[in-house]
Amino acid sequence: MSTLIVNTLKSSTGINTMTIDALNLGGVKAWVRWNSSSGSPVIVDDYNIVSGSDDAVGKVTWTFEKPFRNAYYSFSGMTANDPATGGTTGTHQIIHNGVQTAMQFGTRANQDSGTAEDNAYNGCVWVGISTGQYV
């Protein structure tokens, strides 16, 4: 296995540059797609997720493989029933629920009415926030 050691990445035109630290701090740190229609989260695909523990209906605590630098990061999520099986329609959302540490994050899948539910189609993405200055 080879190792490439650089401090700055530069485009072939030399106009766009990015430091390795900026690249590391500015991207998606974790994402997961899962199915909870059986009651427990089954990971379909992921990046940087070790596991999802079933905490209750619609509630999952995710554990990251490589933790964030701190608990200051953001997430976005979506959820939906399987329309082929006659699931409910309408607005659904994933909200933060419970823990938010460098190592774990809790989610809850809701119908628009606020009722928690276990759905077939779910996804979340987490983005780290730099503690440095923004230009």
C-alpha positions, 0 to 999 in steps of 0.5 A: 500500500502506498502513502501520498503526503500532501498539504494542499490540493490544486486543480490542474489550472492552478486556480482552485486550491484546498488544504487537506484540513479544509477537505477533512472538515468540510465534507459529509462525515456519515450517512445511512439508508435503512429499513425499519418496516420490521420494527428494527433498523436494518442498514441497507447502505452506509458510510461511517456507521457501526450500528443502529440500536432500536430504542422504540417505535421510530427511534434509533441511536446511531453509532459512528465508526469514526467519531466527530471532533465534538458534538457540534455537527448537523444532520438531515433526514428523510423517511417514507412508507412503502407505497406498494404495500398500502402504507400511509401517505402524507408528510413524514420527517426524521427529527433529532431525538435523544443523544448527540455526542461525538460518537452517537446520534439519536433519530426519530421517524415521524408522521406529520401528526407527530406520531412515531413510526417504523418506515421502509425508506429512511435516510440520514446524513451528518455533516461536521462543523469546523471549529475554526474561522469561516471566511 
